[in-house]
Amino acid sequence: MARLPPEALSERSRLIMVYALCGFANFGSLGIMIGGLATLVPERRAEIAGLGMKSIVGGTLATLATGATIGLL
């Protein structure tokens, strides 16, 4: 994005892209969540890991909703 000329994307497109890139639908966030929670309650590690894909789906939906809201503004 840094190499694109300023006229390549509209201001609206740049805003939507920034919010999409800053969402929680990535495996790095999932790893941080599982690592942190599993440290707090190690006896429930399997249960926490089992919720991983559901949290990715939830993060994706939240990111899409944010992008749609920004697109409307």
CHARMM internal coordinates of N, CA and C (Angstrom, degrees):
IC EDIT
DIST 1 N 1 CA 1.4356
DIST 1 CA 1 C 1.5292
ANGL 1 N 1 CA 1 C 110.11
DIST 1 C 2 N 1.3263
ANGL 1 CA 1 C 2 N 117.53
DIHE 1 N 1 CA 1 C 2 N -30.39
DIST 2 N 2 CA 1.4575
ANGL 1 C 2 N 2 CA 120.86
DIHE 1 CA 1 C 2 N 2 CA -178.79
DIST 2 CA 2 C 1.5254
ANGL 2 N 2 CA 2 C 111.38
DIHE 1 C 2 N 2 CA 2 C -69.29
DIST 2 C 3 N 1.3189
ANGL 2 CA 2 C 3 N 117.77
DIHE 2 N 2 CA 2 C 3 N -27.46
DIST 3 N 3 CA 1.4656
ANGL 2 C 3 N 3 CA 121.09
DIHE 2 CA 2 C 3 N 3 CA -177.82
DIST 3 CA 3 C 1.5216
ANGL 3 N 3 CA 3 C 113.42
DIHE 2 C 3 N 3 CA 3 C -86.60
DIST 3 C 4 N 1.3015
ANGL 3 CA 3 C 4 N 117.23
DIHE 3 N 3 CA 3 C 4 N -9.59
DIST 4 N 4 CA 1.4625
ANGL 3 C 4 N 4 CA 120.13
DIHE 3 CA 3 C 4 N 4 CA 179.74
DIST 4 CA 4 C 1.5264
ANGL 4 N 4 CA 4 C 110.31
DIHE 3 C 4 N 4 CA 4 C -72.42
DIST 4 C 5 N 1.3175
ANGL 4 CA 4 C 5 N 116.43
DIHE 4 N 4 CA 4 C 5 N 141.56
DIST 5 N 5 CA 1.4675
ANGL 4 C 5 N 5 CA 117.49
DIHE 4 CA 4 C 5 N 5 CA 174.00
DIST 5 CA 5 C 1.5272
ANGL 5 N 5 CA 5 C 109.75
DIHE 4 C 5 N 5 CA 5 C -67.77
DIST 5 C 6 N 1.3157
ANGL 5 CA 5 C 6 N 117.82
DIHE 5 N 5 CA 5 C 6 N 153.17
DIST 6 N 6 CA 1.4748
ANGL 5 C 6 N 6 CA 120.79
DIHE 5 CA 5 C 6 N 6 CA -176.18
DIST 6 CA 6 C 1.5203
ANGL 6 N 6 CA 6 C 114.25
DIHE 5 C 6 N 6 CA 6 C -56.21
DIST 6 C 7 N 1.3340
ANGL 6 CA 6 C 7 N 117.80
DIHE 6 N 6 CA 6 C 7 N -30.15
DIST 7 N 7 CA 1.4635
ANGL 6 C 7 N 7 CA 119.59
DIHE 6 CA 6 C 7 N 7 CA -177.31
DIST 7 CA 7 C 1.5294
ANGL 7 N 7 CA 7 C 112.96
DIHE 6 C 7 N 7 CA 7 C -85.58
DIST 7 C 8 N 1.3307
ANGL 7 CA 7 C 8 N 118.16
DIHE 7 N 7 CA 7 C 8 N -1.04
DIST 8 N 8 CA 1.4690
ANGL 7 C 8 N 8 CA 120.70
DIHE 7 CA 7 C 8 N 8 CA -178.31
DIST 8 CA 8 C 1.5284
ANGL 8 N 8 CA 8 C 112.12
DIHE 7 C 8 N 8 CA 8 C -68.66
DIST 8 C 9 N 1.3097
ANGL 8 CA 8 C 9 N 116.83
DIHE 8 N 8 CA 8 C 9 N -36.17
DIST 9 N 9 CA 1.4676
ANGL 8 C 9 N 9 CA 121.74
DIHE 8 CA 8 C 9 N 9 CA -179.66
DIST 9 CA 9 C 1.5226
ANGL 9 N 9 CA 9 C 109.66
DIHE 8 C 9 N 9 CA 9 C -125.40
DIST 9 C 10 N 1.3069
ANGL 9 CA 9 C 10 N 114.88
DIHE 9 N 9 CA 9 C 10 N 143.80
DIST 10 N 10 CA 1.4634
ANGL 9 C 10 N 10 CA 118.35
DIHE 9 CA 9 C 10 N 10 CA 175.24
DIST 10 CA 10 C 1.5284
ANGL 10 N 10 CA 10 C 109.10
DIHE 9 C 10 N 10 CA 10 C -74.91
DIST 10 C 11 N 1.3080
ANGL 10 CA 10 C 11 N 116.06
DIHE 10 N 10 CA 10 C 11 N 164.85
DIST 11 N 11 CA 1.4668
ANGL 10 C 11 N 11 CA 120.67
DIHE 10 CA 10 C 11 N 11 CA 178.25
DIST 11 CA 11 C 1.5244
ANGL 11 N 11 CA 11 C 110.63
DIHE 10 C 11 N 11 CA 11 C -60.59
DIST 11 C 12 N 1.3132
ANGL 11 CA 11 C 12 N 116.40
DIHE 11 N 11 CA 11 C 12 N -38.10
DIST 12 N 12 CA 1.4697
ANGL 11 C 12 N 12 CA 121.80
DIHE 11 CA 11 C 12 N 12 CA 178.51
DIST 12 CA 12 C 1.5291
ANGL 12 N 12 CA 12 C 110.67
DIHE 11 C 12 N 12 CA 12 C -63.07
DIST 12 C 13 N 1.3384
ANGL 12 CA 12 C 13 N 117.30
DIHE 12 N 12 CA 12 C 13 N -44.86
DIST 13 N 13 CA 1.4671
ANGL 12 C 13 N 13 CA 121.27
DIHE 12 CA 12 C 13 N 13 CA 179.06
DIST 13 CA 13 C 1.5182
ANGL 13 N 13 CA 13 C 111.13
DIHE 12 C 13 N 13 CA 13 C -62.88
DIST 13 C 14 N 1.3253
ANGL 13 CA 13 C 14 N 116.68
DIHE 13 N 13 CA 13 C 14 N -40.94
DIST 14 N 14 CA 1.4656
ANGL 13 C 14 N 14 CA 120.13
DIHE 13 CA 13 C 14 N 14 CA 178.12
DIST 14 CA 14 C 1.5262
ANGL 14 N 14 CA 14 C 111.64
DIHE 13 C 14 N 14 CA 14 C -62.64
DIST 14 C 15 N 1.3201
ANGL 14 CA 14 C 15 N 116.61
DIHE 14 N 14 CA 14 C 15 N -41.74
DIST 15 N 15 CA 1.4662
ANGL 14 C 15 N 15 CA 120.53
DIHE 14 CA 14 C 15 N 15 CA 178.92
DIST 15 CA 15 C 1.5216
ANGL 15 N 15 CA 15 C 111.35
DIHE 14 C 15 N 15 CA 15 C -62.83
DIST 15 C 16 N 1.3280
ANGL 15 CA 15 C 16 N 116.99
DIHE 15 N 15 CA 15 C 16 N -46.15
DIST 16 N 16 CA 1.4658
ANGL 15 C 16 N 16 CA 120.82
DIHE 15 CA 15 C 16 N 16 CA 179.13
DIST 16 CA 16 C 1.5219
ANGL 16 N 16 CA 16 C 109.90
DIHE 15 C 16 N 16 CA 16 C -61.36
DIST 16 C 17 N 1.3312
ANGL 16 CA 16 C 17 N 117.51
DIHE 16 N 16 CA 16 C 17 N -42.08
DIST 17 N 17 CA 1.4567
ANGL 16 C 17 N 17 CA 121.25
DIHE 16 CA 16 C 17 N 17 CA -179.07
DIST 17 CA 17 C 1.5255
ANGL 17 N 17 CA 17 C 111.81
DIHE 16 C 17 N 17 CA 17 C -64.91
DIST 17 C 18 N 1.3215
ANGL 17 CA 17 C 18 N 117.03
DIHE 17 N 17 CA 17 C 18 N -40.19
DIST 18 N 18 CA 1.4674
ANGL 17 C 18 N 18 CA 120.51
DIHE 17 CA 17 C 18 N 18 CA 178.98
DIST 18 CA 18 C 1.5227
ANGL 18 N 18 CA 18 C 110.58
DIHE 17 C 18 N 18 CA 18 C -61.98
DIST 18 C 19 N 1.3218
ANGL 18 CA 18 C 19 N 117.27
DIHE 18 N 18 CA 18 C 19 N -45.64
DIST 19 N 19 CA 1.4629
ANGL 18 C 19 N 19 CA 119.88
DIHE 18 CA 18 C 19 N 19 CA 179.62
DIST 19 CA 19 C 1.5221
ANGL 19 N 19 CA 19 C 111.43
DIHE 18 C 19 N 19 CA 19 C -67.24
DIST 19 C 20 N 1.3179
ANGL 19 CA 19 C 20 N 118.12
DIHE 19 N 19 CA 19 C 20 N -35.83
DIST 20 N 20 CA 1.4638
ANGL 19 C 20 N 20 CA 120.90
DIHE 19 CA 19 C 20 N 20 CA 178.57
DIST 20 CA 20 C 1.5251
ANGL 20 N 20 CA 20 C 111.00
DIHE 19 C 20 N 20 CA 20 C -67.12
DIST 20 C 21 N 1.3195
ANGL 20 CA 20 C 21 N 117.59
DIHE 20 N 20 CA 20 C 21 N -39.48
DIST 21 N 21 CA 1.4605
ANGL 20 C 21 N 21 CA 120.96
DIHE 20 CA 20 C 21 N 21 CA -179.58
DIST 21 CA 21 C 1.5239
ANGL 21 N 21 CA 21 C 112.81
DIHE 20 C 21 N 21 CA 21 C -72.23
DIST 21 C 22 N 1.3143
ANGL 21 CA 21 C 22 N 117.21
DIHE 21 N 21 CA 21 C 22 N -23.47
DIST 22 N 22 CA 1.4652
ANGL 21 C 22 N 22 CA 121.26
DIHE 21 CA 21 C 22 N 22 CA -178.16
DIST 22 CA 22 C 1.5245
ANGL 22 N 22 CA 22 C 112.69
DIHE 21 C 22 N 22 CA 22 C -95.86
DIST 22 C 23 N 1.3091
ANGL 22 CA 22 C 23 N 118.09
DIHE 22 N 22 CA 22 C 23 N 13.27
DIST 23 N 23 CA 1.4577
ANGL 22 C 23 N 23 CA 121.27
DIHE 22 CA 22 C 23 N 23 CA -178.81
DIST 23 CA 23 C 1.5233
ANGL 23 N 23 CA 23 C 112.71
DIHE 22 C 23 N 23 CA 23 C -76.58
DIST 23 C 24 N 1.3093
ANGL 23 CA 23 C 24 N 116.18
DIHE 23 N 23 CA 23 C 24 N 175.84
DIST 24 N 24 CA 1.4607
ANGL 23 C 24 N 24 CA 122.45
DIHE 23 CA 23 C 24 N 24 CA -178.08
DIST 24 CA 24 C 1.5221
ANGL 24 N 24 CA 24 C 112.83
DIHE 23 C 24 N 24 CA 24 C -100.65
DIST 24 C 25 N 1.3174
ANGL 24 CA 24 C 25 N 117.92
DIHE 24 N 24 CA 24 C 25 N 13.21
DIST 25 N 25 CA 1.4612
ANGL 24 C 25 N 25 CA 121.10
DIHE 24 CA 24 C 25 N 25 CA -177.70
DIST 25 CA 25 C 1.5219
ANGL 25 N 25 CA 25 C 110.08
DIHE 24 C 25 N 25 CA 25 C -93.03
DIST 25 C 26 N 1.3245
ANGL 25 CA 25 C 26 N 117.38
DIHE 25 N 25 CA 25 C 26 N 59.85
DIST 26 N 26 CA 1.4583
ANGL 25 C 26 N 26 CA 120.02
DIHE 25 CA 25 C 26 N 26 CA 177.06
DIST 26 CA 26 C 1.5234
ANGL 26 N 26 CA 26 C 109.98
DIHE 25 C 26 N 26 CA 26 C -140.97
DIST 26 C 27 N 1.3114
ANGL 26 CA 26 C 27 N 114.57
DIHE 26 N 26 CA 26 C 27 N 160.09
DIST 27 N 27 CA 1.4584
ANGL 26 C 27 N 27 CA 119.12
DIHE 26 CA 26 C 27 N 27 CA -174.65
DIST 27 CA 27 C 1.5257
ANGL 27 N 27 CA 27 C 112.27
DIHE 26 C 27 N 27 CA 27 C -74.05
DIST 27 C 28 N 1.3195
ANGL 27 CA 27 C 28 N 117.87
DIHE 27 N 27 CA 27 C 28 N -20.83
DIST 28 N 28 CA 1.4639
ANGL 27 C 28 N 28 CA 120.17
DIHE 27 CA 27 C 28 N 28 CA 174.58
DIST 28 CA 28 C 1.5200
ANGL 28 N 28 CA 28 C 111.10
DIHE 27 C 28 N 28 CA 28 C -65.04
DIST 28 C 29 N 1.3256
ANGL 28 CA 28 C 29 N 116.08
DIHE 28 N 28 CA 28 C 29 N -45.29
DIST 29 N 29 CA 1.4704
ANGL 28 C 29 N 29 CA 120.25
DIHE 28 CA 28 C 29 N 29 CA 177.20
DIST 29 CA 29 C 1.5212
ANGL 29 N 29 CA 29 C 110.93
DIHE 28 C 29 N 29 CA 29 C -63.59
DIST 29 C 30 N 1.3335
ANGL 29 CA 29 C 30 N 115.88
DIHE 29 N 29 CA 29 C 30 N -37.76
DIST 30 N 30 CA 1.4654
ANGL 29 C 30 N 30 CA 120.20
DIHE 29 CA 29 C 30 N 30 CA 178.26
DIST 30 CA 30 C 1.5245
ANGL 30 N 30 CA 30 C 110.67
DIHE 29 C 30 N 30 CA 30 C -62.94
DIST 30 C 31 N 1.3277
ANGL 30 CA 30 C 31 N 116.92
DIHE 30 N 30 CA 30 C 31 N -43.78
DIST 31 N 31 CA 1.4623
ANGL 30 C 31 N 31 CA 120.71
DIHE 30 CA 30 C 31 N 31 CA 178.86
DIST 31 CA 31 C 1.5164
ANGL 31 N 31 CA 31 C 112.54
DIHE 30 C 31 N 31 CA 31 C -62.92
DIST 31 C 32 N 1.3214
ANGL 31 CA 31 C 32 N 116.48
DIHE 31 N 31 CA 31 C 32 N -41.15
DIST 32 N 32 CA 1.4658
ANGL 31 C 32 N 32 CA 120.76
DIHE 31 CA 31 C 32 N 32 CA 178.00
DIST 32 CA 32 C 1.5247
ANGL 32 N 32 CA 32 C 110.45
DIHE 31 C 32 N 32 CA 32 C -63.45
DIST 32 C 33 N 1.3375
ANGL 32 CA 32 C 33 N 116.32
DIHE 32 N 32 CA 32 C 33 N -42.79
DIST 33 N 33 CA 1.4652
ANGL 32 C 33 N 33 CA 120.37
DIHE 32 CA 32 C 33 N 33 CA -179.73
DIST 33 CA 33 C 1.5339
ANGL 33 N 33 CA 33 C 110.85
DIHE 32 C 33 N 33 CA 33 C -63.86
DIST 33 C 34 N 1.3286
ANGL 33 CA 33 C 34 N 116.42
DIHE 33 N 33 CA 33 C 34 N -49.05
DIST 34 N 34 CA 1.4679
ANGL 33 C 34 N 34 CA 119.78
DIHE 33 CA 33 C 34 N 34 CA -178.43
DIST 34 CA 34 C 1.5238
ANGL 34 N 34 CA 34 C 110.37
DIHE 33 C 34 N 34 CA 34 C -63.75
DIST 34 C 35 N 1.3336
ANGL 34 CA 34 C 35 N 117.11
DIHE 34 N 34 CA 34 C 35 N -44.19
DIST 35 N 35 CA 1.4632
ANGL 34 C 35 N 35 CA 120.32
DIHE 34 CA 34 C 35 N 35 CA 179.87
DIST 35 CA 35 C 1.5184
ANGL 35 N 35 CA 35 C 112.69
DIHE 34 C 35 N 35 CA 35 C -62.19
DIST 35 C 36 N 1.3201
ANGL 35 CA 35 C 36 N 116.66
DIHE 35 N 35 CA 35 C 36 N -44.43
DIST 36 N 36 CA 1.4651
ANGL 35 C 36 N 36 CA 120.44
DIHE 35 CA 35 C 36 N 36 CA -179.12
DIST 36 CA 36 C 1.5110
ANGL 36 N 36 CA 36 C 112.96
DIHE 35 C 36 N 36 CA 36 C -67.33
DIST 36 C 37 N 1.3293
ANGL 36 CA 36 C 37 N 116.38
DIHE 36 N 36 CA 36 C 37 N -47.26
DIST 37 N 37 CA 1.4662
ANGL 36 C 37 N 37 CA 119.32
DIHE 36 CA 36 C 37 N 37 CA -178.58
DIST 37 CA 37 C 1.5255
ANGL 37 N 37 CA 37 C 111.96
DIHE 36 C 37 N 37 CA 37 C -70.37
DIST 37 C 38 N 1.3309
ANGL 37 CA 37 C 38 N 116.91
DIHE 37 N 37 CA 37 C 38 N -36.85
DIST 38 N 38 CA 1.4657
ANGL 37 C 38 N 38 CA 119.48
DIHE 37 CA 37 C 38 N 38 CA 179.41
DIST 38 CA 38 C 1.5273
ANGL 38 N 38 CA 38 C 111.11
DIHE 37 C 38 N 38 CA 38 C -67.32
DIST 38 C 39 N 1.3148
ANGL 38 CA 38 C 39 N 117.01
DIHE 38 N 38 CA 38 C 39 N -27.75
DIST 39 N 39 CA 1.4642
ANGL 38 C 39 N 39 CA 120.35
DIHE 38 CA 38 C 39 N 39 CA 175.40
DIST 39 CA 39 C 1.5248
ANGL 39 N 39 CA 39 C 110.72
DIHE 38 C 39 N 39 CA 39 C -70.91
DIST 39 C 40 N 1.3206
ANGL 39 CA 39 C 40 N 116.15
DIHE 39 N 39 CA 39 C 40 N -37.19
DIST 40 N 40 CA 1.4652
ANGL 39 C 40 N 40 CA 119.86
DIHE 39 CA 39 C 40 N 40 CA -179.42
DIST 40 CA 40 C 1.5213
ANGL 40 N 40 CA 40 C 112.56
DIHE 39 C 40 N 40 CA 40 C -72.46
DIST 40 C 41 N 1.3319
ANGL 40 CA 40 C 41 N 116.80
DIHE 40 N 40 CA 40 C 41 N -40.69
DIST 41 N 41 CA 1.4693
ANGL 40 C 41 N 41 CA 121.51
DIHE 40 CA 40 C 41 N 41 CA -179.58
DIST 41 CA 41 C 1.5349
ANGL 41 N 41 CA 41 C 109.53
DIHE 40 C 41 N 41 CA 41 C -133.23
DIST 41 C 42 N 1.3331
ANGL 41 CA 41 C 42 N 116.89
DIHE 41 N 41 CA 41 C 42 N 78.68
DIST 42 N 42 CA 1.4707
ANGL 41 C 42 N 42 CA 120.03
DIHE 41 CA 41 C 42 N 42 CA -175.20
DIST 42 CA 42 C 1.5289
ANGL 42 N 42 CA 42 C 113.99
DIHE 41 C 42 N 42 CA 42 C -62.71
DIST 42 C 43 N 1.3147
ANGL 42 CA 42 C 43 N 117.82
DIHE 42 N 42 CA 42 C 43 N -25.47
DIST 43 N 43 CA 1.4660
ANGL 42 C 43 N 43 CA 119.44
DIHE 42 CA 42 C 43 N 43 CA -179.35
DIST 43 CA 43 C 1.5301
ANGL 43 N 43 CA 43 C 112.27
DIHE 42 C 43 N 43 CA 43 C -71.80
DIST 43 C 44 N 1.3099
ANGL 43 CA 43 C 44 N 118.42
DIHE 43 N 43 CA 43 C 44 N -13.43
DIST 44 N 44 CA 1.4750
ANGL 43 C 44 N 44 CA 121.97
DIHE 43 CA 43 C 44 N 44 CA 179.83
DIST 44 CA 44 C 1.5312
ANGL 44 N 44 CA 44 C 112.05
DIHE 43 C 44 N 44 CA 44 C -111.31
DIST 44 C 45 N 1.3384
ANGL 44 CA 44 C 45 N 116.72
DIHE 44 N 44 CA 44 C 45 N 21.51
DIST 45 N 45 CA 1.4606
ANGL 44 C 45 N 45 CA 122.54
DIHE 44 CA 44 C 45 N 45 CA -176.93
DIST 45 CA 45 C 1.5280
ANGL 45 N 45 CA 45 C 112.44
DIHE 44 C 45 N 45 CA 45 C -56.75
DIST 45 C 46 N 1.3280
ANGL 45 CA 45 C 46 N 118.06
DIHE 45 N 45 CA 45 C 46 N -44.39
DIST 46 N 46 CA 1.4724
ANGL 45 C 46 N 46 CA 121.65
DIHE 45 CA 45 C 46 N 46 CA -178.97
DIST 46 CA 46 C 1.5261
ANGL 46 N 46 CA 46 C 110.97
DIHE 45 C 46 N 46 CA 46 C -63.76
DIST 46 C 47 N 1.3163
ANGL 46 CA 46 C 47 N 116.51
DIHE 46 N 46 CA 46 C 47 N -40.45
DIST 47 N 47 CA 1.4680
ANGL 46 C 47 N 47 CA 120.50
DIHE 46 CA 46 C 47 N 47 CA 178.74
DIST 47 CA 47 C 1.5325
ANGL 47 N 47 CA 47 C 111.06
DIHE 46 C 47 N 47 CA 47 C -64.92
DIST 47 C 48 N 1.3215
ANGL 47 CA 47 C 48 N 116.27
DIHE 47 N 47 CA 47 C 48 N -41.49
DIST 48 N 48 CA 1.4654
ANGL 47 C 48 N 48 CA 121.08
DIHE 47 CA 47 C 48 N 48 CA 178.97
DIST 48 CA 48 C 1.5226
ANGL 48 N 48 CA 48 C 110.38
DIHE 47 C 48 N 48 CA 48 C -64.76
DIST 48 C 49 N 1.3240
ANGL 48 CA 48 C 49 N 117.16
DIHE 48 N 48 CA 48 C 49 N -45.06
DIST 49 N 49 CA 1.4681
ANGL 48 C 49 N 49 CA 120.89
DIHE 48 CA 48 C 49 N 49 CA 179.35
DIST 49 CA 49 C 1.5247
ANGL 49 N 49 CA 49 C 111.22
DIHE 48 C 49 N 49 CA 49 C -64.08
DIST 49 C 50 N 1.3193
ANGL 49 CA 49 C 50 N 117.25
DIHE 49 N 49 CA 49 C 50 N -34.13
DIST 50 N 50 CA 1.4611
ANGL 49 C 50 N 50 CA 121.23
DIHE 49 CA 49 C 50 N 50 CA 178.84
DIST 50 CA 50 C 1.5235
ANGL 50 N 50 CA 50 C 113.22
DIHE 49 C 50 N 50 CA 50 C -65.66
DIST 50 C 51 N 1.3109
ANGL 50 CA 50 C 51 N 116.65
DIHE 50 N 50 CA 50 C 51 N -24.23
DIST 51 N 51 CA 1.4661
ANGL 50 C 51 N 51 CA 120.81
DIHE 50 CA 50 C 51 N 51 CA 178.82
DIST 51 CA 51 C 1.5292
ANGL 51 N 51 CA 51 C 112.55
DIHE 50 C 51 N 51 CA 51 C -86.67
DIST 51 C 52 N 1.3292
ANGL 51 CA 51 C 52 N 116.45
DIHE 51 N 51 CA 51 C 52 N 0.55
DIST 52 N 52 CA 1.4619
ANGL 51 C 52 N 52 CA 120.98
DIHE 51 CA 51 C 52 N 52 CA -175.81
DIST 52 CA 52 C 1.5140
ANGL 52 N 52 CA 52 C 114.35
DIHE 51 C 52 N 52 CA 52 C -57.82
DIST 52 C 53 N 1.3189
ANGL 52 CA 52 C 53 N 118.19
DIHE 52 N 52 CA 52 C 53 N -51.32
DIST 53 N 53 CA 1.4645
ANGL 52 C 53 N 53 CA 120.54
DIHE 52 CA 52 C 53 N 53 CA -177.54
DIST 53 CA 53 C 1.5264
ANGL 53 N 53 CA 53 C 111.41
DIHE 52 C 53 N 53 CA 53 C -67.54
DIST 53 C 54 N 1.3232
ANGL 53 CA 53 C 54 N 116.43
DIHE 53 N 53 CA 53 C 54 N -33.74
DIST 54 N 54 CA 1.4686
ANGL 53 C 54 N 54 CA 118.84
DIHE 53 CA 53 C 54 N 54 CA 176.28
DIST 54 CA 54 C 1.5297
ANGL 54 N 54 CA 54 C 110.35
DIHE 53 C 54 N 54 CA 54 C -64.23
DIST 54 C 55 N 1.3139
ANGL 54 CA 54 C 55 N 116.56
DIHE 54 N 54 CA 54 C 55 N -36.98
DIST 55 N 55 CA 1.4627
ANGL 54 C 55 N 55 CA 118.89
DIHE 54 CA 54 C 55 N 55 CA 178.96
DIST 55 CA 55 C 1.5264
ANGL 55 N 55 CA 55 C 111.33
DIHE 54 C 55 N 55 CA 55 C -70.49
DIST 55 C 56 N 1.3398
ANGL 55 CA 55 C 56 N 117.79
DIHE 55 N 55 CA 55 C 56 N -32.96
DIST 56 N 56 CA 1.4702
ANGL 55 C 56 N 56 CA 120.46
DIHE 55 CA 55 C 56 N 56 CA 175.23
DIST 56 CA 56 C 1.5288
ANGL 56 N 56 CA 56 C 109.81
DIHE 55 C 56 N 56 CA 56 C -64.26
DIST 56 C 57 N 1.3260
ANGL 56 CA 56 C 57 N 117.00
DIHE 56 N 56 CA 56 C 57 N -43.57
DIST 57 N 57 CA 1.4688
ANGL 56 C 57 N 57 CA 120.75
DIHE 56 CA 56 C 57 N 57 CA 178.61
DIST 57 CA 57 C 1.5284
ANGL 57 N 57 CA 57 C 110.09
DIHE 56 C 57 N 57 CA 57 C -63.38
DIST 57 C 58 N 1.3271
ANGL 57 CA 57 C 58 N 116.96
DIHE 57 N 57 CA 57 C 58 N -44.57
DIST 58 N 58 CA 1.4624
ANGL 57 C 58 N 58 CA 120.74
DIHE 57 CA 57 C 58 N 58 CA 178.10
DIST 58 CA 58 C 1.5258
ANGL 58 N 58 CA 58 C 112.05
DIHE 57 C 58 N 58 CA 58 C -62.00
DIST 58 C 59 N 1.3332
ANGL 58 CA 58 C 59 N 116.51
DIHE 58 N 58 CA 58 C 59 N -41.81
DIST 59 N 59 CA 1.4637
ANGL 58 C 59 N 59 CA 120.55
DIHE 58 CA 58 C 59 N 59 CA 177.38
DIST 59 CA 59 C 1.5172
ANGL 59 N 59 CA 59 C 112.15
DIHE 58 C 59 N 59 CA 59 C -64.36
DIST 59 C 60 N 1.3390
ANGL 59 CA 59 C 60 N 116.27
DIHE 59 N 59 CA 59 C 60 N -38.40
DIST 60 N 60 CA 1.4658
ANGL 59 C 60 N 60 CA 120.63
DIHE 59 CA 59 C 60 N 60 CA 177.89
DIST 60 CA 60 C 1.5213
ANGL 60 N 60 CA 60 C 110.45
DIHE 59 C 60 N 60 CA 60 C -64.20
DIST 60 C 61 N 1.3235
ANGL 60 CA 60 C 61 N 116.82
DIHE 60 N 60 CA 60 C 61 N -45.49
DIST 61 N 61 CA 1.4654
ANGL 60 C 61 N 61 CA 120.21
DIHE 60 CA 60 C 61 N 61 CA 179.26
DIST 61 CA 61 C 1.5305
ANGL 61 N 61 CA 61 C 111.50
DIHE 60 C 61 N 61 CA 61 C -62.97
DIST 61 C 62 N 1.3244
ANGL 61 CA 61 C 62 N 116.81
DIHE 61 N 61 CA 61 C 62 N -40.50
DIST 62 N 62 CA 1.4666
ANGL 61 C 62 N 62 CA 120.07
DIHE 61 CA 61 C 62 N 62 CA 178.66
DIST 62 CA 62 C 1.5257
ANGL 62 N 62 CA 62 C 111.11
DIHE 61 C 62 N 62 CA 62 C -65.20
DIST 62 C 63 N 1.3288
ANGL 62 CA 62 C 63 N 116.89
DIHE 62 N 62 CA 62 C 63 N -40.90
DIST 63 N 63 CA 1.4609
ANGL 62 C 63 N 63 CA 120.79
DIHE 62 CA 62 C 63 N 63 CA 178.44
DIST 63 CA 63 C 1.5225
ANGL 63 N 63 CA 63 C 111.15
DIHE 62 C 63 N 63 CA 63 C -65.46
DIST 63 C 64 N 1.3374
ANGL 63 CA 63 C 64 N 116.83
DIHE 63 N 63 CA 63 C 64 N -41.89
DIST 64 N 64 CA 1.4631
ANGL 63 C 64 N 64 CA 120.16
DIHE 63 CA 63 C 64 N 64 CA 178.27
DIST 64 CA 64 C 1.5268
ANGL 64 N 64 CA 64 C 111.40
DIHE 63 C 64 N 64 CA 64 C -64.58
DIST 64 C 65 N 1.3271
ANGL 64 CA 64 C 65 N 116.48
DIHE 64 N 64 CA 64 C 65 N -39.69
DIST 65 N 65 CA 1.4639
ANGL 64 C 65 N 65 CA 119.93
DIHE 64 CA 64 C 65 N 65 CA 178.54
DIST 65 CA 65 C 1.5283
ANGL 65 N 65 CA 65 C 110.92
DIHE 64 C 65 N 65 CA 65 C -65.14
DIST 65 C 66 N 1.3282
ANGL 65 CA 65 C 66 N 116.84
DIHE 65 N 65 CA 65 C 66 N -39.41
DIST 66 N 66 CA 1.4604
ANGL 65 C 66 N 66 CA 120.49
DIHE 65 CA 65 C 66 N 66 CA 177.40
DIST 66 CA 66 C 1.5226
ANGL 66 N 66 CA 66 C 110.78
DIHE 65 C 66 N 66 CA 66 C -64.54
DIST 66 C 67 N 1.3369
ANGL 66 CA 66 C 67 N 116.68
DIHE 66 N 66 CA 66 C 67 N -44.60
DIST 67 N 67 CA 1.4615
ANGL 66 C 67 N 67 CA 120.38
DIHE 66 CA 66 C 67 N 67 CA 177.91
DIST 67 CA 67 C 1.5180
ANGL 67 N 67 CA 67 C 112.23
DIHE 66 C 67 N 67 CA 67 C -61.35
DIST 67 C 68 N 1.3284
ANGL 67 CA 67 C 68 N 116.53
DIHE 67 N 67 CA 67 C 68 N -40.22
DIST 68 N 68 CA 1.4647
ANGL 67 C 68 N 68 CA 120.33
DIHE 67 CA 67 C 68 N 68 CA 178.62
DIST 68 CA 68 C 1.5289
ANGL 68 N 68 CA 68 C 111.10
DIHE 67 C 68 N 68 CA 68 C -65.74
DIST 68 C 69 N 1.3225
ANGL 68 CA 68 C 69 N 116.39
DIHE 68 N 68 CA 68 C 69 N -39.75
DIST 69 N 69 CA 1.4641
ANGL 68 C 69 N 69 CA 120.28
DIHE 68 CA 68 C 69 N 69 CA 178.63
DIST 69 CA 69 C 1.5239
ANGL 69 N 69 CA 69 C 110.85
DIHE 68 C 69 N 69 CA 69 C -64.83
DIST 69 C 70 N 1.3183
ANGL 69 CA 69 C 70 N 116.76
DIHE 69 N 69 CA 69 C 70 N -44.24
DIST 70 N 70 CA 1.4648
ANGL 69 C 70 N 70 CA 120.70
DIHE 69 CA 69 C 70 N 70 CA 178.27
DIST 70 CA 70 C 1.5242
ANGL 70 N 70 CA 70 C 110.12
DIHE 69 C 70 N 70 CA 70 C -64.02
DIST 70 C 71 N 1.3343
ANGL 70 CA 70 C 71 N 116.56
DIHE 70 N 70 CA 70 C 71 N -37.32
DIST 71 N 71 CA 1.4604
ANGL 70 C 71 N 71 CA 120.51
DIHE 70 CA 70 C 71 N 71 CA 178.07
DIST 71 CA 71 C 1.5197
ANGL 71 N 71 CA 71 C 112.92
DIHE 70 C 71 N 71 CA 71 C -63.69
DIST 71 C 72 N 1.3192
ANGL 71 CA 71 C 72 N 116.60
DIHE 71 N 71 CA 71 C 72 N -31.17
DIST 72 N 72 CA 1.4646
ANGL 71 C 72 N 72 CA 120.30
DIHE 71 CA 71 C 72 N 72 CA 178.74
DIST 72 CA 72 C 1.5237
ANGL 72 N 72 CA 72 C 112.58
DIHE 71 C 72 N 72 CA 72 C -74.68
DIST 72 C 73 N 1.3209
ANGL 72 CA 72 C 73 N 115.51
DIHE 72 N 72 CA 72 C 73 N -28.49
DIST 73 N 73 CA 1.4726
ANGL 72 C 73 N 73 CA 119.32
DIHE 72 CA 72 C 73 N 73 CA -178.58
DIST 73 CA 73 C 1.4644
ANGL 73 N 73 CA 73 C 108.51
DIHE 72 C 73 N 73 CA 73 C -77.15
END
COOR INIT
IC SEED 1 N 1 CA 1 C
IC BUILD
